[in-house]
Amino acid sequence: MAIKNHVVAIVDDDQSVLRGLKRLLDACNLSTAVFRSGEEFLDFDGMRDIECVVLDIHLDGISGVETRRRLAEKDSTIPVIFMTGVDTETARKEAMAAGCVAYLSKPFSGDELVNAIRKAASLH
């Protein structure tokens, strides 16, 4: 895997999703940082170490799509992998328009996520 000294950020307001994804990525020897909101992620001081972000679309507070837009306003090139438990055509179109390297509908397999992270790492 190409990401050894970099961090995969996971942003989801569901604590069980954060724990599960962190465990999965830790088992794949990936460094992770977890955030319970888009605002918490955007305020993170270690942004330069983030290789990619796995970002839930439907968050409390600002949405994942809005979080992505705010990253773009900061000229961030961090690749975004959107995930959602409510897969609609509207959500998919918004995610694609906001810019993402992958769009995953929950539940997704560990392989799907790791493959998306590999793709994101190759672009960053």
C-alpha positions as CSV (number, residue, x, y, z in Angstrom):
1,M,0.0,0.0,0.0
2,A,1.3,3.4,-0.9
3,I,0.2,5.2,2.3
4,K,2.7,4.5,5.1
5,N,3.5,7.8,6.7
6,H,0.3,9.5,5.8
7,V,-3.1,9.5,7.4
8,V,-6.5,8.5,6.1
9,A,-9.1,10.8,7.7
10,I,-12.5,9.3,8.4
11,V,-15.4,11.7,8.9
12,D,-18.7,10.3,10.1
13,D,-21.2,11.3,12.9
14,D,-21.9,7.7,13.7
15,Q,-19.5,6.5,16.4
16,S,-19.9,2.8,15.5
17,V,-19.0,3.6,11.8
18,L,-15.9,5.5,13.0
19,R,-14.8,2.6,15.2
20,G,-15.4,0.0,12.5
21,L,-13.6,1.8,9.8
22,K,-10.7,2.7,12.1
23,R,-10.3,-1.0,13.0
24,L,-10.4,-2.1,9.4
25,L,-7.8,0.5,8.3
26,D,-5.6,-0.2,11.3
27,A,-5.7,-3.9,10.3
28,C,-4.5,-2.8,6.9
29,N,-1.6,-0.9,8.5
30,L,-3.0,2.5,7.6
31,S,-2.7,5.4,9.9
32,T,-6.1,7.0,10.6
33,A,-7.6,10.1,12.2
34,V,-11.3,10.1,13.0
35,F,-13.6,13.1,13.1
36,R,-17.3,13.3,14.2
37,S,-18.1,16.3,12.0
38,G,-17.1,18.3,9.0
39,E,-16.3,21.2,11.2
40,E,-14.0,19.2,13.4
41,F,-12.2,17.9,10.3
42,L,-11.8,21.3,8.8
43,D,-10.3,22.7,12.1
44,F,-7.7,19.9,12.2
45,D,-4.2,21.3,12.3
46,G,-2.5,18.3,10.7
47,M,-4.2,18.6,7.4
48,R,-0.9,18.5,5.5
49,D,-0.5,14.8,6.7
50,I,-3.9,13.7,5.3
51,E,-3.5,11.5,2.3
52,C,-7.2,11.2,1.6
53,V,-10.5,11.6,3.5
54,V,-13.4,9.1,3.7
55,L,-16.3,11.5,4.2
56,D,-19.9,10.7,5.0
57,I,-22.3,12.8,2.9
58,H,-25.0,13.1,5.5
59,L,-23.5,14.6,8.7
60,D,-24.8,16.6,11.6
61,G,-23.8,20.2,11.1
62,I,-22.4,20.9,7.6
63,S,-22.8,18.1,5.1
64,G,-20.0,16.1,3.6
65,V,-20.6,17.9,0.3
66,E,-20.2,21.3,2.0
67,T,-17.1,20.0,3.8
68,R,-15.6,19.1,0.4
69,R,-16.6,22.5,-1.0
70,R,-14.8,24.3,1.9
71,L,-11.7,22.2,1.4
72,A,-11.7,23.3,-2.3
73,E,-12.0,26.9,-1.1
74,K,-8.8,26.4,0.8
75,D,-7.2,25.1,-2.4
76,S,-6.9,21.6,-0.9
77,T,-6.0,18.7,-3.2
78,I,-6.9,16.0,-0.6
79,P,-8.7,13.3,-2.5
80,V,-12.2,12.6,-1.2
81,I,-14.1,9.3,-1.0
82,F,-17.7,9.9,-0.2
83,M,-19.8,7.4,1.6
84,T,-23.5,7.3,2.3
85,G,-26.2,5.2,3.9
86,V,-28.9,7.0,1.9
87,D,-27.9,6.4,-1.8
88,T,-30.0,8.6,-4.0
89,E,-29.4,10.0,-7.5
90,T,-29.3,13.5,-6.1
91,A,-26.7,12.6,-3.5
92,R,-24.6,10.8,-6.1
93,K,-24.8,13.8,-8.5
94,E,-23.9,16.3,-5.7
95,A,-20.9,14.1,-4.6
96,M,-19.6,13.9,-8.2
97,A,-20.1,17.6,-8.8
98,A,-18.3,18.4,-5.5
99,G,-15.4,16.2,-6.6
100,C,-14.6,12.8,-5.4
101,V,-12.5,9.8,-6.4
102,A,-15.0,7.3,-5.2
103,Y,-18.6,7.0,-4.0
104,L,-19.5,4.2,-1.7
105,S,-22.9,3.2,-0.5
106,K,-23.1,1.7,3.0
107,P,-22.7,-1.1,3.7
108,F,-19.7,-1.5,1.5
109,S,-16.9,-4.1,1.7
110,G,-13.5,-3.6,3.2
111,D,-12.0,-4.3,-0.2
112,E,-14.1,-1.6,-1.8
113,L,-12.9,0.9,0.7
114,V,-9.2,-0.1,0.5
115,N,-9.3,-0.1,-3.3
116,A,-10.8,3.4,-3.2
117,I,-8.0,4.6,-0.8
118,R,-5.4,3.1,-3.1
119,K,-6.9,5.0,-6.0
120,A,-7.0,8.2,-3.9
121,A,-3.4,7.7,-2.8
122,S,-2.2,7.3,-6.4
123,L,-3.8,10.7,-7.3
124,H,-2.4,12.7,-4.4
